[in-house]
Amino acid sequence: MTTHIEERPGEGSEGPRRLYVDPGLPDRIFRGVARSGGGFVLAVMLLVGGFLLYRAWQALSRAGWSFLTTETWEPDAGRFGIAAVLVGTVLIALVAILVAVPLAVGGALYISEYAPPRLRQTLIGVVDLMAAVPSVVYGLWGLFFFQNQVLGTARWISTYFGWIPFFAVDGADPRDPLANATVYASSTLIAGIVVALMVAPIVCSVMREVFSQAPVGEREGSYALGATRWGMIRSVVLPFGKGGMIGGTMLGLGRALGETIGVYLVISPIFDIQWHVLQSGTSSISSLIALRYGEASEFGMSALMAAGLALFLMTLVVNFAASSIVARSRSGAASE
């Protein structure tokens, strides 16, 4: 790296000097490659959005704003919209986040603050391996094993908390112990928990990295003032990692919104707005596309592309919000 001194034009040697630094050829090459990579990612994202908009324009021009308010999905009959699947997508993602975030926070704190060094490396590998498991495996596990195990819990929640609208189940008699439990199968709750197990490893990895970067000086200062380990975590680690926790949660939410196969295998698709998370039947935008793609006509394909465009924009907004929160947070700051 070379520092150059230049005289300002029109002034003598005693005048102010202008300094600039020549970073050298390797730094210039690295800067160019980094900028090119960022520009390429942005261009790919714009091309994906443009392609979806181009393919969806035929359906959007016919449906107009009713595309966001119509519950039925009959494109060839001229009646189609994403109101029902949009509500289902959001509810499944919210259930997933409500289950995944406590698991991720607890796991990240244990790995970064409590686990012995040898066990820590093993747990990090296990969490990373869980994040790499294909979603179809989680979906099959949820369909053939987990669903039968959670029906009793769903019945119990409906029996004692059915007075809450979200936990009410139409057609279920909680006083009848022999009532058919199928009204609780293939529900938003089951799909949300299956998605939560897919999202939790990703959120846990983000939080673990943030927690491990908490300033050592502040940790030691907290201990010097007499804090316990949990007191140090509350006063140093959690405040430091707050932005990373929020960002990791929103990144997990973005993954949950777009999950396809795991949800498709578990749910029983319906095209009515289903607010009851314990009741059988729900849907999501991604599972709608997977369900109707093979049988769609040319106009039906345009309608599916419109649904995909809505999901693309929703996920994009969530991810940009997460990046903004992480960038403005204290996480990653150095200790004074």
Protein Blocks (a to p, Z undefined) as FASTA:
>chain_A
ZZdddddehiafklccdddddebjklmmmmmmmmmmmmmmmmmmmmmmmmmmmmmmmmmm
mnmmmlmmpmbdcfknopacfklmmmmmmmmmmmmmmmmmmmmmmmmmmmmmmmcfklmm
mmmmmmmmmmmpcfklmmmmmmmmmmmmmmmmmmmmmmmmmmpmklpcehiafklmkbcf
klmgoifklmmmmmmmmmmmmmmmmmmmmmmmpcfklmmmmmmnopafklmmmmmmmmmm
mmmmmmmmmmmmmmmmmpcklmmmmmccdfbdcfblkbgciddfklmmmmmmmmpcfklm
mmmmmmmmmmmmmmmmmmmmmmmmmmmmmghpacZZ
